[in-house]
Protein backbone atom coordinates (compact mmCIF):
# COMPACT_ATOMS: atom_id res chain seq x y z
CA UNK A 1 0.00 0.00 0.00
CA UNK A 2 2.73 2.48 0.94
CA UNK A 3 4.43 1.89 -2.39
CA UNK A 4 1.19 2.80 -4.16
CA UNK A 5 0.93 5.93 -2.02
CA UNK A 6 4.52 6.84 -2.83
CA UNK A 7 3.86 6.51 -6.56
CA UNK A 8 0.71 8.61 -6.23
CA UNK A 9 2.60 11.28 -4.28
CA UNK A 10 5.37 11.28 -6.90
CA UNK A 11 2.79 11.87 -9.63
CA UNK A 12 1.08 14.53 -7.56
CA UNK A 13 4.39 16.31 -6.91
CA UNK A 14 5.19 16.44 -10.63
CA UNK A 15 1.74 17.79 -11.40
CA UNK A 16 1.74 20.42 -8.63
CA UNK A 17 5.35 21.41 -9.36
CA UNK A 18 4.57 21.92 -13.05
CA UNK A 19 1.59 24.08 -12.11
CA UNK A 20 3.78 26.06 -9.71
CA UNK A 21 6.41 26.67 -12.38
CA UNK A 22 3.73 27.91 -14.79
CA UNK A 23 2.15 30.13 -12.13
CA UNK A 24 5.52 31.66 -11.27
CA UNK A 25 6.24 32.24 -14.95
CA UNK A 26 2.87 33.97 -15.41
CA UNK A 27 3.57 36.13 -12.37
CA UNK A 28 7.04 37.04 -13.64
CA UNK A 29 5.63 38.00 -17.04
CA UNK A 30 3.16 40.41 -15.46
CA UNK A 31 5.87 41.81 -13.20
CA UNK A 32 8.15 42.27 -16.22
CA UNK A 33 5.38 44.04 -18.12
CA UNK A 34 4.80 46.35 -15.16
CA UNK A 35 8.52 46.96 -14.58
CA UNK A 36 9.13 47.83 -18.24
CA UNK A 37 6.51 50.58 -18.00
CA UNK A 38 8.01 51.79 -14.73
CA UNK A 39 11.51 51.83 -16.22
CA UNK A 40 10.33 54.03 -19.08
CA UNK A 41 8.55 56.38 -16.69
CA UNK A 42 11.57 56.57 -14.39
CA UNK A 43 13.95 57.06 -17.31
CA UNK A 44 11.79 59.87 -18.66
CA UNK A 45 11.68 61.50 -15.24
CA UNK A 46 15.47 61.30 -14.82
CA UNK A 47 16.22 62.64 -18.29
CA UNK A 48 13.82 65.55 -17.89
CA UNK A 49 14.86 66.49 -14.36
CA UNK A 50 18.48 65.41 -13.85
CA UNK A 51 20.27 65.25 -17.18
CA UNK A 52 21.64 68.72 -16.57
CA UNK A 53 23.75 67.16 -13.80
CA UNK A 54 26.08 66.16 -16.65
CA UNK A 55 28.89 68.63 -17.17
CA UNK A 56 28.52 70.52 -20.45
CA UNK A 57 24.82 69.77 -20.96
CA UNK A 58 22.93 73.05 -21.05
CA UNK A 59 19.20 73.57 -21.54
CA UNK A 60 19.37 73.67 -25.33
CA UNK A 61 21.51 70.52 -25.59
CA UNK A 62 19.22 68.73 -23.15
CA UNK A 63 16.18 69.68 -25.24
CA UNK A 64 17.86 68.33 -28.41
CA UNK A 65 18.74 65.09 -26.65
CA UNK A 66 15.16 64.64 -25.44
CA UNK A 67 13.76 65.45 -28.89
CA UNK A 68 16.19 63.58 -31.14
CA UNK A 69 17.91 60.89 -29.03
CA UNK A 70 15.84 59.80 -26.05
CA UNK A 71 13.26 57.09 -26.82
CA UNK A 72 12.28 55.90 -23.37
CA UNK A 73 15.44 54.26 -22.05
CA UNK A 74 18.57 55.79 -20.57
CA UNK A 75 20.72 53.67 -22.89
CA UNK A 76 19.34 55.70 -25.81
CA UNK A 77 21.58 58.56 -24.67
CA UNK A 78 24.71 56.59 -25.49
CA UNK A 79 24.15 57.43 -29.16
CA UNK A 80 23.91 61.22 -28.64
CA UNK A 81 27.43 61.70 -30.01
CA UNK A 82 26.39 60.41 -33.42
CA UNK A 83 22.79 61.63 -33.52
CA UNK A 84 23.33 65.27 -32.56
CA UNK A 85 27.12 65.51 -32.82
CA UNK A 86 28.13 65.75 -29.17
CA UNK A 87 31.84 65.71 -28.55
CA UNK A 88 33.57 62.67 -27.11
CA UNK A 89 34.12 64.28 -23.72
CA UNK A 90 30.44 65.15 -23.23
CA UNK A 91 29.37 61.75 -24.54
CA UNK A 92 31.65 60.05 -22.02
CA UNK A 93 30.14 62.19 -19.27
CA UNK A 94 26.63 61.18 -20.38
CA UNK A 95 27.63 57.51 -20.43
CA UNK A 96 28.94 57.79 -16.87
CA UNK A 97 25.69 59.49 -15.80
CA UNK A 98 23.62 56.74 -17.46
CA UNK A 99 25.67 54.00 -15.78
CA UNK A 100 25.41 55.64 -12.36
CA UNK A 101 21.62 55.90 -12.55
CA UNK A 102 21.16 52.44 -14.04
CA UNK A 103 22.96 51.02 -11.03
CA UNK A 104 20.47 52.83 -8.80
CA UNK A 105 17.38 51.59 -10.66
CA UNK A 106 16.53 48.82 -8.12
CA UNK A 107 16.41 51.52 -5.43
CA UNK A 108 14.79 54.26 -7.51
CA UNK A 109 12.03 52.01 -8.84
CA UNK A 110 10.74 51.61 -5.28
CA UNK A 111 10.55 55.36 -4.74
CA UNK A 112 7.88 57.74 -5.97
CA UNK A 113 8.14 59.33 -9.40
CA UNK A 114 5.47 60.60 -11.81
CA UNK A 115 3.11 57.81 -12.91
CA UNK A 116 4.53 55.10 -10.64
CA UNK A 117 1.59 54.92 -8.24
CA UNK A 118 -0.94 54.60 -11.05
CA UNK A 119 0.99 51.82 -12.80
CA UNK A 120 1.47 49.84 -9.59
CA UNK A 121 -2.25 50.17 -8.81
CA UNK A 122 -3.21 49.06 -12.33
CA UNK A 123 -1.16 45.86 -12.11
CA UNK A 124 -1.92 45.08 -8.45
CA UNK A 125 -5.18 43.12 -9.01
CA UNK A 126 -3.59 40.81 -11.59
CA UNK A 127 -0.54 40.25 -9.43
CA UNK A 128 -2.65 39.60 -6.34
CA UNK A 129 -4.46 36.78 -8.12
CA UNK A 130 -1.25 35.27 -9.48
CA UNK A 131 0.70 35.63 -6.24
CA UNK A 132 -2.15 34.03 -4.28
CA UNK A 133 -2.08 31.08 -6.68
CA UNK A 134 1.71 30.78 -6.38
CA UNK A 135 1.48 30.71 -2.57
CA UNK A 136 -1.30 28.10 -2.65
CA UNK A 137 0.60 25.87 -5.08
CA UNK A 138 3.83 26.26 -3.09
CA UNK A 139 1.98 25.14 0.05
CA UNK A 140 0.64 22.10 -1.83
CA UNK A 141 4.11 21.24 -3.13
CA UNK A 142 5.60 21.59 0.35
CA UNK A 143 2.86 19.34 1.75
CA UNK A 144 3.50 16.64 -0.86
CA UNK A 145 7.27 16.84 -0.31
CA UNK A 146 6.81 16.35 3.42
CA UNK A 147 4.48 13.40 2.91
CA UNK A 148 6.84 11.81 0.39
CA UNK A 149 9.66 12.02 2.91
CA UNK A 150 7.54 10.38 5.63
CA UNK A 151 6.38 7.62 3.29
CA UNK A 152 9.92 7.08 2.03
CA UNK A 153 11.30 6.78 5.57
CA UNK A 154 8.57 4.28 6.50
CA UNK A 155 9.27 2.20 3.41
CA UNK A 156 13.00 2.29 4.09
CA UNK A 157 12.45 0.92 7.59
CA UNK A 158 10.35 -1.93 6.23
CA UNK A 159 12.70 -2.68 3.33
CA UNK A 160 15.62 -3.03 5.73
CA UNK A 161 13.97 -6.20 7.04
CA UNK A 162 15.06 -9.15 4.88
CA UNK A 163 14.05 -12.75 4.36
CA UNK A 164 17.23 -13.69 6.21
CA UNK A 165 15.90 -11.87 9.27
CA UNK A 166 12.75 -14.02 9.25
CA UNK A 167 14.79 -17.20 8.77
CA UNK A 168 17.15 -16.25 11.58
CA UNK A 169 14.27 -15.49 13.94
CA UNK A 170 12.64 -18.86 13.17
CA UNK A 171 15.86 -20.81 13.57
CA UNK A 172 16.97 -19.08 16.76
CA UNK A 173 14.21 -17.41 18.83
CA UNK A 174 16.94 -16.01 21.09
CA UNK A 175 18.38 -13.94 18.21
CA UNK A 176 17.26 -10.54 19.51
CA UNK A 177 18.42 -8.64 16.43
CA UNK A 178 16.43 -10.84 14.05
CA UNK A 179 13.37 -10.80 16.32
CA UNK A 180 13.53 -7.00 16.56
CA UNK A 181 13.75 -6.71 12.77
CA UNK A 182 10.78 -9.02 12.28
CA UNK A 183 8.82 -7.10 14.93
CA UNK A 184 9.41 -3.86 13.01
CA UNK A 185 8.06 -5.45 9.84
CA UNK A 186 5.04 -7.05 11.54
CA UNK A 187 4.17 -3.84 13.32
CA UNK A 188 4.25 -1.92 10.04
CA UNK A 189 3.83 1.84 10.15
CA UNK A 190 1.83 1.70 13.39
CA UNK A 191 0.35 -0.98 15.63
CA UNK A 192 -3.30 -1.94 15.21
CA UNK A 193 -4.20 -0.49 18.61
CA UNK A 194 -2.48 2.84 17.89
CA UNK A 195 -3.99 5.80 16.07
CA UNK A 196 -2.37 6.35 12.67
CA UNK A 197 0.34 9.03 12.52
CA UNK A 198 -0.77 12.39 11.18
CA UNK A 199 1.32 12.04 8.02
CA UNK A 200 -0.23 8.60 7.36
CA UNK A 201 -3.74 9.99 7.66
CA UNK A 202 -2.95 12.86 5.31
CA UNK A 203 -1.14 10.67 2.77
CA UNK A 204 -3.22 7.53 2.91
CA UNK A 205 -6.67 8.12 4.34
CA UNK A 206 -8.01 9.72 1.17
CA UNK A 207 -10.59 8.41 -1.31
CA UNK A 208 -7.85 7.32 -3.69
CA UNK A 209 -6.35 5.12 -0.97
CA UNK A 210 -9.52 3.86 0.69
CA UNK A 211 -9.63 0.58 -1.19
CA UNK A 212 -5.92 -0.09 -0.62
CA UNK A 213 -6.27 0.70 3.06
CA UNK A 214 -9.23 -1.65 3.33
CA UNK A 215 -7.22 -4.48 1.75
CA UNK A 216 -4.24 -3.79 4.02
CA UNK A 217 -6.37 -4.26 7.12
Steps between C-alpha positions, in 0.01 A plus 500: 500500500773748594670441167176591323474813714859591419434467127185710533689767695777500238242559227329766707831678565580513128155635423500763777861599427422551131202716594719698740763561233232624259342722766837653586572558132163673454570716804847591373359596160253741658771640726728546198223677310442731796872561558561587134238775524650621827850504351382720214322735739802519730738549208284781365489663842879480542575634153260791540604594853862392551679484167637847561711344777733400215781747448463689172130425449311828491127552451517510121714185474271321744196595291668365183588176676142455621360581155743313275672231711293391798242229423402381845816336632813653648715288268362703208724786614813303418444584133476879552852548363396371159140622490554864596879524474601524865871496562673196644555661839132587549393160369728330752349714775149399389600133495631528856175670607293225334705226668474664842121526481454154351680358801251681723191376314415223754488770769338774292224275367371460856481875554233738377526659157233627259264221390642229727206482740247468219693222325548302821128533578404389148705180522424422866174304444659269242805444716289435809319218322821349364695536824215340696507205260879470530477493881222239492690277257823539699315388814366196312847414370649535848226275640564230239877520555454451873267205449736341248782521752288336772384224266854446374638470854227250593570292191873509568445363850290215364735425210792465740335183631609205284399140448818406685367682806185285498704182452736595781212576736337163423822305540611673819224667707773640726644707212388840630616690192301280262194504727516880524522529121203269451304692765559824308365341183198340670413821678508692172458876511300486824352232724135404458410645840672833428349796318662555160771768485389836366709465184345156434149639530579787265681281246292186514155559643366660183242369252774391262650280772183374666489172312871433557465579868204265527701217342798569727287453810 
